[in-house]
Amino acid sequence: MSEYILEMKGITKTFPGVKALADVNLKVKAGEIHALCGENGAGKSTLMKVLSGVYPHGSYEGDILFGGEVCQFRDIKDSERQGIVIIHQELALIPYLSISENIFLGNEQAKRGVINWNETTLRTRELLATVGLGESPLTRVSTIGVGKQQLVEIAKALSKEVKLLILDEPTAALNEDDSENLLTLILELKKRGISSIIISHKLNEIEKVADSVTILRDGRTIRTLDMKQDAVTEDVIIKGMVGRDLTNRYPERTPELGETIFEIRDWEVYHPTQADRKMLDRINMHIRRGEVVGIAGLMGAGRTELAMSVFGKSYGRRISGELFMHGREVHFNDISQAIAGGLAYVTEDRKHYGLILIDDIKRNISLSSLNKLSRHGVIDENEEVLVAEEYRRKLNIKTPSILQKTVNLSGGNQQKVVLSKWIYAQPDVLILDEPTRGIDVGAKYEIYSIINSLAAEGRGVLVISSELPEIIGMCDRIYTMCEGRITGEVQRQDATQELLMKYMTRSRG
């Protein structure tokens, strides 16, 4: 019997105008955790969709051997019958159904078409205990957090007698504690003989749990490394991913700071539906011309609520306080006023709020500034094309055409489209909420370079990030938040992860 539970040989997958995979090879040993690394657009998710039957046999070239036998999966049901289960980055749960209904959806515990709810509940309890989740099987999925939803997805996979579990960016949307719990569970599943493939940009997590790592670049297999025998480090993985040494992950910048460009005074915001719940309490902060300012805080600290409430009061009720732009008080009562006043906001959720995924790159870039491209309500389409081409070149958006639908772009290139949209609006202050979430190290470096160029042009940039090394590496000055308050202000030269965490966990400034 082969030591490999999975062998993918010579996999080639082509889309119109793009070869996503070119002769890719992947081998996964039985009972191991195998990491798949590469920049956005390297072909990782495409390869896993080929394996799981999302892209059926006949739509690609090459062979898949599972358990030593050649497989020709027609759809995802085919691969699941063999014990291959994929958990996508965007969870496939139905929020208004219960945990047990979600786990057995399409795999109902039924006889002669009648569901046995007692059996369903009993098996759900067993599965939840296995993944360490204490919720009732009757709990509605919409009432639990993303970390627990990930565990429900894994319980769902276990209900299908999984042999090979594929996790696509499993911790991208999780906080530190939930990420730690999930990684511990994956190690526990390994002890039970379940093999796993993890796609992740978080190299520290790969170092922690993976036995082997395969690196893809530009749709090709670069190398497979044994994490123990090959003395693998983050730098080795990065070099394989980007094709060069990335000695400094944060581009150098010498700030040239000017006058205060944007100021928030005594800003208070209440929850949009819970009238007595204060979300932000007397926030005071400022940004100078040419300055990159960071906001660090744990989940629930109020960082996104602050950004959205300032950006045209798009979050919260009973908002009070003052905003100043260039020393003059301004009133942004809606988003259009905020944009006209020189403020822009790049949301942390680019897929839902930052882009129209079914529309093309050209339209997404021009969307927030159509007034600049139109006369008497008619859009100058030639000018729109020129603008989109300019930003495709300036921000190095990897795409065969500006007419490409944004849904088909990698995460890093989608983020560049969002940035293009707001840079074209020519804001004085740009708020970036988790600007590099779900993006590989190479694309991160490009995003950092864009941030630096914006600051060099004299704009103010506010960066919200959960990654403390990123905040320290990019920002000239850092505010910390806890429980809706500003609890500290730290200069870059004084910033350490320990100091920031100290301020992020105290509720009074």
Secondary structure by P-SEA (a helix, b strand, c coil): cccccbbbcbbbbbccccccccbbbbbbccccbbbbbbcccccaaaaaaaaaccccccccbbbbbccccccccccaaaaaaaccccccccccccccccaaaaaacccccccccccaaaaaaaaaaaaaaaaccccccccccccccaaaaaaaaaaaaaaacccbbbbccccccccaaaaaaaaaaaaaaaaabbbbbbbccaaaaaaccccbbbbbcccccccccccccccccaaaaaaaaccccccccccccccccccccccccbbbbcccccccccccccccccccccbbbbbbbcccccaaaaaaaacccccccbbbbbbbcccbbbbcccaaaaaaacccccccccccccccccccaaaaaacccccccccccccaaaaaaaaaaaaaaaacccccccccccccccaaaaaaaaaaaaaaacccbbbbccccccccaaaaaaaaaaaaaaaaabbbbbbbbccaaaaaacccbbbbbcccccccccccccccaaaaaaaaacccc
